Amino acid sequence: MGILDHLSDMFEWPRNDRRKLKKLKKKPLQTVEIRVKMDCEGCERRVRKSVEGMKGVTQVEVEPKKHKLTVIGHVDPDKVLHRVKHRTGKIAQFWPYVPYDIVDHPYAPGVYDKKAPAGYVRNVFDNSQLQSSGLARASSTEVKYTTAFSDDNPHACVVM
């Protein structure tokens, strides 16, 4: 086996070998969190069964008190959401909440949600409407004016 044979093996594209093609198309391991309203044990069972048989799913967790479905595996999040909607007939959406420790101002209007589970607030990082209103972020000119007379700034104005 010469150098040319070795190079041709390295740069050869797998044509008919399906195993190699499947390895190339494998999705990364990820966690998909979905909010689905569940009223009883039957709803919980139906939501669990809708995604258990799906290709690539390794683990399914259902939290009926939080109305939360967590799917772990090599799956596409949009396909999981579509499958839950189609199989259960329920309204489903991606999990819209984050722990309140992550958000700068968790009790600002638009962020605080009465329907959120305990310890969670609405995810303002995904919601572009709340970001454009400027709830938790100051503009650069505001920051310059507030830090100009700050005690923490060593180059601040000493006149005060």
Backbone as a printed PyTorch tensor [residue, N CA C, xyz], in Angstrom:
tensor([[[  0.8470,  -1.1640,   0.0000],
         [  0.0000,   0.0000,   0.0000],
         [  0.8950,   1.2300,   0.0000]],

        [[  0.7380,   2.0460,  -1.0060],
         [  1.5850,   3.2120,  -1.1470],
         [  0.9430,   4.4680,  -0.5950]],

        [[  1.6210,   5.5380,  -0.7940],
         [  1.1470,   6.8260,  -0.2880],
         [ -0.1180,   7.2540,  -1.0230]],

        [[ -0.2030,   6.9870,  -2.3180],
         [ -1.3830,   7.3930,  -3.0740],
         [ -2.6210,   6.6210,  -2.6240]],

        [[ -2.4710,   5.3390,  -2.3230],
         [ -3.6070,   4.5630,  -1.8120],
         [ -4.0640,   5.1070,  -0.4600]],

        [[ -3.1310,   5.4490,   0.3800],
         [ -3.4560,   5.9970,   1.7000],
         [ -4.1890,   7.3350,   1.5610]],

        [[ -3.7210,   8.2020,   0.6700],
         [ -4.3750,   9.4930,   0.4620],
         [ -5.7590,   9.3290,  -0.1510]],

        [[ -5.9090,   8.3820,  -1.0780],
         [ -7.2230,   8.1800,  -1.6860],
         [ -8.2240,   7.6290,  -0.6720]],

        [[ -7.7620,   6.8190,   0.2940],
         [ -8.6540,   6.3340,   1.3540],
         [ -9.0760,   7.4630,   2.2880]],

        [[ -8.1670,   8.3960,   2.5270],
         [ -8.4840,   9.5150,   3.4270],
         [ -9.5130,  10.4530,   2.8160]],

        [[ -9.4450,  10.7030,   1.5090],
         [-10.3130,  11.6760,   0.8740],
         [-11.4930,  11.0560,   0.1450]],

        [[-11.7220,   9.7840,   0.3480],
         [-12.8220,   9.1130,  -0.3310],
         [-14.1140,   9.3690,   0.4350]],

        [[-15.1650,   9.7510,  -0.2680],
         [-16.4800,   9.9950,   0.3370],
         [-17.2440,   8.6700,   0.3830]],

        [[-17.8450,   8.3400,   1.5130],
         [-18.5850,   7.0700,   1.5920],
         [-19.8110,   7.1090,   0.6840]],

        [[-19.8660,   6.1780,  -0.2520],
         [-20.9400,   6.1980,  -1.2440],
         [-22.1030,   5.3160,  -0.8380]],

        [[-21.8620,   4.0520,  -0.6530],
         [-22.9530,   3.1260,  -0.3990],
         [-22.9890,   2.6280,   1.0440]],

        [[-22.0500,   3.0360,   1.8310],
         [-22.0050,   2.5500,   3.2020],
         [-22.9490,   3.3870,   4.0730]],

        [[-24.0980,   2.8430,   4.3960],
         [-25.1190,   3.5820,   5.1470],
         [-24.6990,   3.8630,   6.5800]],

        [[-23.9040,   3.0040,   7.1600],
         [-23.4600,   3.2230,   8.5440],
         [-22.6250,   4.4990,   8.6520]],

        [[-21.7400,   4.7020,   7.6930],
         [-20.9130,   5.9090,   7.7200],
         [-21.7620,   7.1530,   7.4970]],

        [[-22.7690,   7.0600,   6.6320],
         [-23.6340,   8.2030,   6.3910],
         [-24.4550,   8.5490,   7.6310]],

        [[-24.9230,   7.5300,   8.3640],
         [-25.6900,   7.7830,   9.5780],
         [-24.8330,   8.4470,  10.6470]],

        [[-23.5700,   8.0600,  10.7230],
         [-22.6820,   8.6890,  11.6950],
         [-22.4760,  10.1570,  11.3730]],

        [[-22.4320,  10.4830,  10.0820],
         [-22.2420,  11.8720,   9.6910],
         [-23.4720,  12.7200,   9.9770]],

        [[-24.6660,  12.1320,   9.9080],
         [-25.8990,  12.8670,  10.1180],
         [-26.3650,  12.8810,  11.5610]],

        [[-25.6430,  12.2740,  12.4720],
         [-26.0800,  12.1740,  13.8600],
         [-26.1300,  13.5490,  14.5150]],

        [[-27.2450,  13.8360,  15.1750],
         [-27.4260,  15.1270,  15.8230],
         [-26.7360,  15.1160,  17.1930]],

        [[-26.3580,  16.2780,  17.7190],
         [-25.7150,  16.3240,  19.0340],
         [-26.7210,  16.0350,  20.1490]],

        [[-26.2220,  15.5760,  21.2690],
         [-27.0670,  15.3120,  22.4360],
         [-27.5300,  16.6410,  23.0020]],

        [[-28.8390,  16.7820,  23.1760],
         [-29.3670,  18.0290,  23.6960],
         [-30.6030,  17.7890,  24.5360]],

        [[-30.9580,  18.8040,  25.3120],
         [-32.1210,  18.7650,  26.1780],
         [-33.1690,  19.7130,  25.6230]],

        [[-34.3870,  19.2130,  25.4400],
         [-35.4920,  20.0170,  24.9290],
         [-36.5400,  20.1000,  26.0350]],

        [[-36.8880,  21.3320,  26.4190],
         [-37.9020,  21.5430,  27.4520],
         [-39.1310,  22.1630,  26.8060]],

        [[-40.3010,  21.5640,  27.0720],
         [-41.5470,  21.9880,  26.4440],
         [-42.5980,  22.1950,  27.5310]],

        [[-43.4170,  23.2180,  27.3540],
         [-44.5140,  23.4890,  28.2790],
         [-45.7990,  22.9710,  27.6460]],

        [[-46.4490,  22.0220,  28.3380],
         [-47.7030,  21.4310,  27.8900],
         [-48.6270,  21.3600,  29.1030]],

        [[-49.8430,  21.7960,  28.9510],
         [-50.7840,  21.7560,  30.0700],
         [-51.2450,  20.3230,  30.3040]],

        [[-51.0560,  19.8520,  31.5470],
         [-51.4590,  18.5010,  31.9300],
         [-52.3600,  18.5900,  33.1550]],

        [[-53.5930,  18.0710,  33.0290],
         [-54.5660,  18.1630,  34.1090],
         [-54.6280,  16.9040,  34.9650]],

        [[-54.4040,  15.7560,  34.3680],
         [-54.5820,  14.4950,  35.0990],
         [-53.4610,  13.5240,  34.7350]],

        [[-53.5440,  12.3120,  35.3030],
         [-52.5370,  11.2930,  35.0110],
         [-52.6410,  10.8010,  33.5720]],

        [[-53.8370,  10.8170,  33.0070],
         [-54.0150,  10.4130,  31.6170],
         [-53.3080,  11.3600,  30.6600]],

        [[-53.4050,  12.6530,  30.9510],
         [-52.6920,  13.6470,  30.1200],
         [-51.1920,  13.4440,  30.2360]],

        [[-50.7380,  13.1860,  31.4460],
         [-49.3120,  12.9570,  31.6800],
         [-48.8230,  11.7440,  30.8890]],

        [[-49.5970,  10.6710,  30.9240],
         [-49.2390,   9.4480,  30.2070],
         [-49.2350,   9.6710,  28.6950]],

        [[-50.2220,  10.4150,  28.1980],
         [-50.3170,  10.6760,  26.7630],
         [-49.1240,  11.5100,  26.2800]],

        [[-48.7270,  12.5010,  27.0780],
         [-47.5830,  13.3370,  26.6990],
         [-46.3040,  12.5080,  26.7110]],

        [[-46.1440,  11.6460,  27.7140],
         [-44.9470,  10.8070,  27.8010],
         [-44.8760,   9.8460,  26.6120]],

        [[-45.9870,   9.2010,  26.2910],
         [-46.0070,   8.2120,  25.2040],
         [-45.7970,   8.8570,  23.8350]],

        [[-46.1420,  10.1490,  23.7080],
         [-46.0070,  10.8030,  22.4050],
         [-44.5570,  10.9300,  21.9630]],

        [[-43.6170,  11.0210,  22.9160],
         [-42.2110,  11.1940,  22.5320],
         [-41.3220,  10.0170,  22.8940]],

        [[-41.8300,   9.0470,  23.6620],
         [-40.9910,   7.9090,  24.0770],
         [-40.5230,   7.0730,  22.8970]],

        [[-41.3490,   6.8840,  21.9240],
         [-40.9830,   6.0380,  20.7900],
         [-40.2380,   6.7680,  19.6920]],

        [[-39.9550,   8.0210,  19.8880],
         [-39.3010,   8.8240,  18.8680],
         [-37.8380,   8.4230,  18.7160]],

        [[-37.3570,   8.4410,  17.4960],
         [-35.9800,   8.0410,  17.2070],
         [-35.0060,   9.0600,  17.7980]],

        [[-34.0190,   8.5720,  18.5380],
         [-32.9950,   9.4250,  19.1280],
         [-33.2580,   9.8300,  20.5560]],

        [[-34.4410,   9.5730,  21.0850],
         [-34.7750,   9.9640,  22.4560],
         [-34.1620,   8.9590,  23.4230]],

        [[-33.4200,   9.4560,  24.4200],
         [-32.8180,   8.5750,  25.4140],
         [-33.5160,   8.6610,  26.7610]],

        [[-34.0870,   9.8250,  27.0960],
         [-34.7200,   9.9870,  28.4040],
         [-35.8740,  10.9750,  28.3000]],

        [[-36.9850,  10.6740,  28.9920],
         [-38.1570,  11.5420,  29.0190],
         [-38.5430,  11.7740,  30.4720]],

        [[-38.6810,  13.0470,  30.8590],
         [-39.1150,  13.3930,  32.2070],
         [-40.3470,  14.2800,  32.1020]],

        [[-41.3630,  13.9730,  32.9090],
         [-42.5930,  14.7460,  32.9100],
         [-42.8080,  15.2900,  34.3190]],

        [[-43.0230,  16.5910,  34.4290],
         [-43.3350,  17.2370,  35.7010],
         [-44.7190,  17.8730,  35.5650]],

        [[-45.7780,  17.1540,  35.9830],
         [-47.1350,  17.6560,  35.7500],
         [-47.4800,  18.9100,  36.5510]],

        [[-46.8930,  19.1080,  37.7080],
         [-47.2080,  20.3040,  38.4960],
         [-46.6750,  21.5730,  37.8400]],

        [[-45.5550,  21.4530,  37.1390],
         [-44.9840,  22.5990,  36.4330],
         [-45.4380,  22.6610,  34.9750]],

        [[-46.1890,  21.6480,  34.5190],
         [-46.6010,  21.5130,  33.1210],
         [-45.3710,  21.4960,  32.2170]],

        [[-44.3940,  20.6680,  32.5710],
         [-43.1160,  20.6590,  31.8780],
         [-42.7760,  19.2580,  31.3870]],

        [[-42.3140,  19.1820,  30.1410],
         [-41.8320,  17.9500,  29.5400],
         [-40.3770,  18.1680,  29.1610]],

        [[-39.4920,  17.2780,  29.6230],
         [-38.0730,  17.3720,  29.3070],
         [-37.6710,  16.1420,  28.5190]],

        [[-37.1110,  16.3540,  27.3320],
         [-36.6820,  15.2680,  26.4590],
         [-35.1720,  15.4040,  26.2560]],

        [[-34.4370,  14.3180,  26.5240],
         [-32.9940,  14.3030,  26.3450],
         [-32.6590,  13.2750,  25.2770]],

        [[-31.8400,  13.6770,  24.3130],
         [-31.4490,  12.7360,  23.2720],
         [-30.8890,  13.4450,  22.0610]],

        [[-30.6560,  12.6580,  21.0290],
         [-30.1390,  13.1630,  19.7600],
         [-31.3370,  13.4730,  18.8660]],

        [[-32.0180,  14.5890,  19.1460],
         [-33.2550,  14.9340,  18.4490],
         [-33.2220,  16.3840,  17.9870]],

        [[-34.1410,  16.7070,  17.0930],
         [-34.3370,  18.0760,  16.6360],
         [-35.4480,  18.6910,  17.4960]],

        [[-35.2170,  19.8340,  18.1550],
         [-36.2280,  20.4190,  19.0420],
         [-37.5440,  20.7470,  18.3360]],

        [[-37.4840,  21.2230,  17.0910],
         [-38.7150,  21.5550,  16.3730],
         [-39.5500,  20.3170,  16.0740]],

        [[-38.8810,  19.2050,  15.7700],
         [-39.6040,  17.9570,  15.5070],
         [-40.2620,  17.4250,  16.7690]],

        [[-39.5930,  17.5630,  17.9160],
         [-40.1770,  17.1170,  19.1850],
         [-41.4170,  17.9380,  19.5010]],

        [[-41.3290,  19.2540,  19.3350],
         [-42.4710,  20.1320,  19.5990],
         [-43.6390,  19.8010,  18.6810]],

        [[-43.3570,  19.5960,  17.4050],
         [-44.4110,  19.2600,  16.4470],
         [-45.0610,  17.9210,  16.7940]],

        [[-44.2440,  16.9650,  17.2000],
         [-44.7850,  15.6380,  17.5250],
         [-45.6850,  15.6880,  18.7500]],

        [[-45.2970,  16.4630,  19.7660],
         [-46.1300,  16.5880,  20.9660],
         [-47.4570,  17.2490,  20.6050]],

        [[-47.4180,  18.2980,  19.7940],
         [-48.6500,  18.9620,  19.3770],
         [-49.5500,  18.0190,  18.5890]],

        [[-48.9430,  17.2790,  17.6660],
         [-49.7160,  16.4080,  16.7770],
         [-50.2990,  15.2080,  17.5210]],

        [[-49.5000,  14.5450,  18.3500],
         [-49.9440,  13.3130,  19.0090],
         [-50.9110,  13.5630,  20.1610]],

        [[-50.7520,  14.6760,  20.8860],
         [-51.6040,  14.9120,  22.0540],
         [-52.7880,  15.8160,  21.7410]],

        [[-52.6550,  16.6670,  20.7200],
         [-53.7240,  17.6050,  20.4150],
         [-53.7510,  18.7760,  21.3760]],

        [[-52.6960,  18.9600,  22.1370],
         [-52.6210,  20.0380,  23.1220],
         [-51.7610,  21.1760,  22.5970]],

        [[-51.9360,  22.3330,  23.2090],
         [-51.0900,  23.4810,  22.8790],
         [-49.7510,  23.2860,  23.5670]],

        [[-48.6870,  23.3130,  22.8030],
         [-47.3460,  23.1160,  23.3410],
         [-46.4410,  24.2310,  22.8360]],

        [[-45.5030,  24.6190,  23.6870],
         [-44.5210,  25.6330,  23.3210],
         [-43.2190,  25.3290,  24.0410]],

        [[-42.1370,  25.9120,  23.5460],
         [-40.8670,  25.7260,  24.2240],
         [-40.9390,  26.3740,  25.6000]],

        [[-40.1860,  25.8420,  26.5470],
         [-40.2240,  26.2990,  27.9320],
         [-39.8290,  27.7780,  27.9910]],

        [[-40.7720,  28.6680,  28.3540],
         [-40.4960,  30.1110,  28.2890],
         [-39.8960,  30.7010,  29.5640]],

        [[-39.5540,  29.8790,  30.5490],
         [-39.1230,  30.4000,  31.8370],
         [-37.6600,  30.0600,  32.1260]],

        [[-37.0210,  30.9180,  32.9250],
         [-35.6590,  30.6930,  33.4040],
         [-35.6620,  30.9500,  34.9060]],

        [[-34.6850,  30.4170,  35.6400],
         [-34.6090,  30.7240,  37.0710],
         [-34.4240,  32.2260,  37.2870]],

        [[-35.0650,  32.7580,  38.3210],
         [-35.0370,  34.2030,  38.5260],
         [-33.6600,  34.7230,  38.9010]],

        [[-32.7040,  33.8560,  39.2400],
         [-31.3470,  34.2970,  39.5720],
         [-30.6010,  34.7980,  38.3380]],

        [[-30.9670,  34.3420,  37.1670],
         [-30.2630,  34.6810,  35.9370],
         [-30.6260,  36.0830,  35.4580]],

        [[-31.8610,  36.5140,  35.6750],
         [-32.3660,  37.7810,  35.1550],
         [-31.9270,  38.9290,  36.0580]],

        [[-31.5520,  40.0740,  35.4470],
         [-31.0940,  41.2300,  36.2140],
         [-32.1900,  41.8000,  37.1200]],

        [[-33.3750,  42.0330,  36.5790],
         [-34.4910,  42.5960,  37.3380],
         [-35.6830,  41.6440,  37.2310]],

        [[-35.7680,  40.6390,  38.1330],
         [-36.8130,  39.6180,  37.9660],
         [-38.2230,  40.1070,  38.2300]],

        [[-38.3990,  41.2380,  38.9140],
         [-39.7540,  41.6940,  39.2300],
         [-40.1720,  42.8990,  38.3940]],

        [[-39.4710,  43.1610,  37.3060],
         [-39.8430,  44.2370,  36.3860],
         [-41.0790,  43.8110,  35.6000]],

        [[-41.9070,  44.7690,  35.2110],
         [-43.0760,  44.4040,  34.4080],
         [-42.6510,  43.7930,  33.0820]],

        [[-43.3250,  42.7470,  32.6770],
         [-42.9720,  42.0410,  31.4480],
         [-42.0860,  40.8420,  31.7000]],

        [[-41.3630,  40.8610,  32.8060],
         [-40.4960,  39.7330,  33.1480],
         [-41.2070,  38.8400,  34.1480]],

        [[-41.7990,  39.4480,  35.1720],
         [-42.4960,  38.6850,  36.1980],
         [-43.7890,  38.1410,  35.6250]],

        [[-44.0370,  36.8610,  35.8310],
         [-45.2150,  36.2070,  35.2900],
         [-45.9010,  35.4390,  36.4110]],

        [[-47.1750,  35.7060,  36.6240],
         [-47.9170,  35.0330,  37.6920],
         [-48.1100,  33.5490,  37.4080]],

        [[-48.1170,  33.1640,  36.1430],
         [-48.3300,  31.7690,  35.7660],
         [-47.0650,  30.9300,  35.8420]],

        [[-45.9240,  31.5710,  36.0530],
         [-44.6490,  30.8490,  36.0920],
         [-44.5660,  29.9980,  37.3610]],

        [[-43.8930,  28.8520,  37.3010],
         [-43.6920,  28.0550,  38.5090],
         [-42.8360,  28.8160,  39.5260]],

        [[-42.8480,  28.3510,  40.7540],
         [-42.1010,  29.0180,  41.8140],
         [-40.6090,  29.0360,  41.4860]],

        [[-39.9810,  30.2000,  41.6410],
         [-38.5590,  30.3380,  41.3830],
         [-38.2110,  30.6240,  39.9380]],

        [[-39.2080,  30.7900,  39.0610],
         [-38.9780,  31.0410,  37.6410],
         [-39.6120,  32.3690,  37.2230]],

        [[-39.0370,  33.0070,  36.2330],
         [-39.6030,  34.1960,  35.5950],
         [-39.5230,  34.0070,  34.0880]],

        [[-40.2050,  34.8880,  33.3530],
         [-40.2230,  34.7870,  31.8970],
         [-38.8260,  35.0500,  31.3400]],

        [[-38.4900,  34.3450,  30.2830],
         [-37.1810,  34.4560,  29.6590],
         [-37.1510,  35.7070,  28.7810]],

        [[-36.4990,  36.7660,  29.2490],
         [-36.4550,  38.0110,  28.4820],
         [-35.3700,  37.9830,  27.4160]],

        [[-34.4610,  37.0380,  27.4640],
         [-33.3960,  36.9710,  26.4730],
         [-33.9100,  36.4850,  25.1320]],

        [[-34.9730,  35.6710,  25.1110],
         [-35.5470,  35.1850,  23.8670],
         [-36.6280,  36.1120,  23.3320]],

        [[-37.2200,  36.9080,  24.2010],
         [-38.3320,  37.7500,  23.7990],
         [-37.8060,  39.0960,  23.3090]],

        [[-37.8040,  39.3330,  22.0030],
         [-37.2340,  40.5510,  21.4320],
         [-38.0780,  41.7780,  21.7600]],

        [[-39.3670,  41.6010,  22.0100],
         [-40.2290,  42.7260,  22.3380],
         [-39.8230,  43.3250,  23.6840]],

        [[-39.4990,  42.5000,  24.6520],
         [-39.0970,  43.0060,  25.9550],
         [-37.6920,  43.5910,  25.9080]],

        [[-36.8350,  43.0600,  25.0580],
         [-35.4850,  43.5990,  24.9510],
         [-35.5000,  44.9780,  24.3180]],

        [[-36.3830,  45.2040,  23.3610],
         [-36.4150,  46.4960,  22.6940],
         [-36.9460,  47.5880,  23.6180]],

        [[-37.7280,  47.2300,  24.6440],
         [-38.2370,  48.2400,  25.5610],
         [-37.1630,  48.7320,  26.5150]],

        [[-36.0460,  48.0210,  26.6360],
         [-34.9230,  48.4810,  27.4550],
         [-35.1780,  48.3870,  28.9460]],

        [[-35.7820,  47.3160,  29.3860],
         [-36.0900,  47.1960,  30.8070],
         [-34.8450,  47.0890,  31.6760]],

        [[-33.9750,  46.1840,  31.3410],
         [-32.8610,  45.8950,  32.2350],
         [-31.5270,  46.4090,  31.7180]],

        [[-31.4960,  47.0160,  30.5550],
         [-30.2450,  47.4550,  29.9730],
         [-30.2120,  48.9720,  29.8510]],

        [[-29.0950,  49.5700,  30.1930],
         [-28.9090,  51.0080,  30.0330],
         [-28.0880,  51.2660,  28.7780]],

        [[-28.3270,  52.4230,  28.1600],
         [-27.5530,  52.7490,  26.9560],
         [-26.1510,  53.1900,  27.3660]],

        [[-25.2580,  53.2630,  26.4180],
         [-23.8690,  53.5880,  26.7280],
         [-23.7220,  55.0210,  27.2240]],

        [[-24.5460,  55.9520,  26.7300],
         [-24.4410,  57.3300,  27.2150],
         [-24.9020,  57.4450,  28.6630]],

        [[-25.9340,  56.6750,  29.0320],
         [-26.3890,  56.6830,  30.4230],
         [-25.3130,  56.1330,  31.3450]],

        [[-24.6280,  55.1130,  30.8900],
         [-23.5660,  54.5150,  31.6970],
         [-22.4200,  55.5100,  31.8760]],

        [[-22.0790,  56.2450,  30.8250],
         [-21.0030,  57.2350,  30.9220],
         [-21.3370,  58.3210,  31.9300]],

        [[-22.5760,  58.8180,  31.9070],
         [-22.9530,  59.8860,  32.8280],
         [-23.0150,  59.4030,  34.2730]],

        [[-23.4950,  58.1970,  34.4980],
         [-23.6030,  57.7090,  35.8720],
         [-22.2500,  57.3370,  36.4550]],

        [[-21.3190,  56.8850,  35.6260],
         [-20.0050,  56.5300,  36.1590],
         [-19.0490,  57.7090,  36.2250]],

        [[-19.4210,  58.8440,  35.6220],
         [-18.5410,  60.0080,  35.6460],
         [-18.3590,  60.5420,  37.0660]],

        [[-19.3990,  60.4290,  37.9030],
         [-19.3230,  60.9300,  39.2650],
         [-19.3710,  59.8130,  40.3010]],

        [[-19.0220,  58.6030,  39.8980],
         [-19.0840,  57.4520,  40.7930],
         [-17.8490,  57.3810,  41.6890]],

        [[-18.0350,  56.8820,  42.9160],
         [-16.9150,  56.6870,  43.8290],
         [-16.0680,  55.4880,  43.4100]],

        [[-16.6560,  54.5740,  42.6750],
         [-15.9370,  53.3770,  42.2400],
         [-14.9970,  53.6620,  41.0740]],

        [[-15.2170,  54.7310,  40.3560],
         [-14.4040,  55.0680,  39.1940],
         [-13.1910,  55.8930,  39.6440]],

        [[-11.9580,  55.4150,  39.4670],
         [-10.7940,  56.1830,  39.9240],
         [-10.5440,  57.4370,  39.0860]],

        [[-11.0660,  57.5060,  37.8700],
         [-10.8840,  58.6630,  37.0010],
         [-12.0840,  59.5900,  37.0440]],

        [[-12.9390,  59.4620,  38.0450],
         [-14.1500,  60.2680,  38.1160],
         [-13.8160,  61.6980,  38.5040]],

        [[-14.7920,  62.5510,  38.3300],
         [-14.6310,  63.9610,  38.6620],
         [-14.5150,  64.1070,  40.1760]],

        [[-13.5600,  64.8840,  40.6250],
         [-13.2950,  65.0360,  42.0560],
         [-14.0230,  66.2520,  42.6160]],

        [[-14.6980,  67.0270,  41.7780],
         [-15.3450,  68.2590,  42.2020],
         [-16.4180,  67.9800,  43.2360]],

        [[-17.1120,  66.8960,  43.0950],
         [-18.1810,  66.5900,  44.0440],
         [-17.5380,  66.2730,  45.3590]]])
